[in-house]
Amino acid sequence: MEATRTQLADGMYLTYLPAEKFKTSLLSAQFVTPLRRETAAAYALLPAVLRRGTVSCPDMGALSARLDKLYGAHINYTVRKKGENQCVGFVASLIDDSYAPGGEKLLEPVAALLGELICDPATERGRFVPSYFESEKTNLIDAIRSIINDKREYADGRLLREMCAGEAYGIPRLGDEKDAEKLSLQKLYAQYGDLIASSRLELIYCGSARRERVEQALLEAFATLPRENVQEIALALPHAPRSEPLRVTERMDVTQGKLGMGFACGCGDTPALLMGNTLFGGSSNSKLFLNVREKLSLCYFASSVYHRQKGLITVSSGIEFENFQKAYDEILLQLQAVQQGKLDDWELEGARSTLLNAYASMGDSQGKLENFYLGQAATGNCETPEDLAAQVRDVTEERIRDAMESVTLDTVYFLTGKEQAE
Amino acid sequence: MNQSFYERIGESVYRETLPNGLQVCVVPKPGYAKKYAFFATRYGGMDTRFRLDGKWLDTPAGIAHYLEHKMFDTKEGNALQELAKNGAEPNAFTSNAMTGYYFDSTEHFEENLKILLSFVSVPYFTDESVAKEQGIIGQEIRMIEDNPDWQIYTRMMQALYQNSTARTSIAGTVESISHITAETLYQCHKAFYTPSNMILTAVGDVDPVHVVDLARSILPRERGEKIPRDYGTEPADIAQKETSMAMEVSTPQFLTGFKCTPAPEGEDYLRMSAIGDMACDILLGDSSPLYLRLYDQGLINTSFGGAFEMMPGVAYLYAGGDSRDARAVAGEIYRQAERLAAEGIDEDFYQQVRRATFGEQLRGLNSFENIAVSLTEGYFRGYDPFRFPQVFDSITKDDILAFLRENLREERAVLSEIVPKNA
């Protein structure tokens, strides 16, 4: 696949990903804006309010009817964190024109609706419709609160917040409950104006239509988008590592404990860290999976994630409360093994092929492609999955050892039961 | 080898039944880098009581899932590692009526397929390895017990069904799995992991003849006997009207379920499934008048949704999500079902839902896993899932109304709630 990214207008880019093998096409419109505590909750709320109605489809019933008639096209709002940027917007999925039973063209009407959702929202007296604002504000607060329902997600989020307190990377993607509660109808419309006028708009298309047709449809759909002083995206600042690890314990009425550990990477060799993390805890063949879970039966899950944009590795695990120390020691021991290069040949090649397989199969999923290319655009990177695969192929054992030696324990977060002794 | 081409959805399927009874399906997907194989047995969480060698056996709840975990052990080590070494992404799942093992890989497909076929057909357990798994699965069970979605669903099933083994949690309990031994695992494998009870599906740019040849050379020649199963005799009435539990959650959650009349196997099964899906969308899908009204009133949010599910001897339609007033939402759903049953379905809305449902089915064909699971499910229940456009053509508004009138009645409904602790 020949992926291209071109500028369509001031601060408006199209990533075009031609593909004929899918039953559907994907069209995404995402505003990329620096993640800030003051605006995170407001920007997270915006696409939800916009999704409630436009001038021509003033309520969800009218929107749904229009989408259903386009053979069940979907337009979902999304709020994502990419590096230290917040990406908010819509992802549309529509069946490919060749499968429309009546031979209809579906790309143009879906692009037009996407443009309407962003440029022509339903309003009352120069503000958003008050009932839409109120109910979506409640939904946002509920969504922020409900993170606690999934204890793993909750613990992972808490670890990052503690570790990156004071840094943009520590701000949750939906903002804070307190900030969400303070949002006002008056202010939100102005914030909407700021967002659509001054932040970069990334458009992504994946499907069988020719590029000229896609460009034409999008230029028409976004003809009235205001563009003034379009801001630069934020490049993530490096995390300042702690010399003495921060330790946080939280108590809750749960039956399984969650141990999260955050590590700072003091080295910029991304491909080597990608490999190192895959060996450590990034696959079902990693040291964490095979030792902490399979060999010692200490937990149901133990895995690690490498945060490429920020230079961090985080470990997430679910354990019996009383196994805290055992699991903690074992996780550090496994990290040490990677740092000392205690690797079998199969481990190294297995990790490499896990990563290569992931890059090679990315082109088979429109959702993964969209997420990948948005991440690249939002962090100022332009490698393709093939480029990244080539870099991974070149990584040597020595480079992995060197890169992983720079990894230091920074923060430990433990979610435990109410009755547990220290 | 039989090839069927499905023009309306642009797919084709090669099928062959081997002499040992194994069904093989290959779905060619040119242009994709990924190749996918799915090897499944008609055996799941609800198959706890069955007859083997002339004797009825009662096995512990959770044993099918336990067996799934243990199948990856081989005499040489662990099949997960073997597959991962080749860059494959292997995994497995156990549902109520099926256990499936699969991998996807961009390279070494045939080598990986050999590994898959071998480790699933050759059991290797020791008392020690079985005992060790109790720690891992015990943790998995504790994790899902903390999960409100799982609690609310399991409790709804237990309220809907009096005797059916659909009530049984697929993973079992920490107590039930403590009774599992290497011997019971061997018995279950012997009973259900036989070629005539299994199907292999490959999706991707693969050679169908090669897939069949590999299956022929690796799998046993014996068909295996047909195993009678006992799912329990299920009356039409629900077990319990309401169930509620307190957990550490932020907002109350609920599910309401309607106990529906199960469909016979064959194309009727697919037809009923399509009717149930459309009835669900018409009643409470996100473009239905009810959804829009409840959303506007703030009684539901985007977490709200519903589905129609079927398994052997069981069919139910259910819906739920977060709500401050579960009782009010459930009541509105029952009233709306009554209203539709009495007044009929708006023609424009019906056509709109038909279009959307077609698009939804087509969208599902982007996913290799979805293709393989639906072909497997279809094989086990005696229908061809790729005939959905034809089956849709045969469904009328009256079919949906008849379904609504028979099944979506308040006396057939249960309510399962999770409320916040300390509230």
Interface residues (C-beta under 8 A of the other chain):
Chain A: A19 E20 K21 F22 K23 T24 D59 M60 G61 S64 A65 L67 D68 K69 L70 Y71 G72 A73 S93 L94 I95 S98 Y99 P101 S131 E134 S135 T138 N139 D142 R145 S146 I148 N149 D150 K151 R152 M252 D253 V254 T255 Q256 S283 S284 N285 L290 R293 E294 S297 L298 C299 Y300 F301 G318 I319 E320 W346 E349 G350 R352 S353 T354 L356 N357 A358 A360 S361 G363 D364 S365 Q366
Chain B: R8 I9 G10 K29 P30 G31 Y32 A33 K34 N78 L80 Q81 A84 K85 N86 G87 A88 E89 P90 N91 D104 S105 T106 E107 K132 E133 Q134 G135 I136 I137 Q139 E140 R142 M143 E145 D146 N147 P148 E248 V249 S250 T251 D286 S287 P289 L292 Y295 D296 G298 N301 T302 S303 D322 Q352 V353 R355 A356 T357 F358 G359 E360 L362 R363 L365 N366 F368 K421
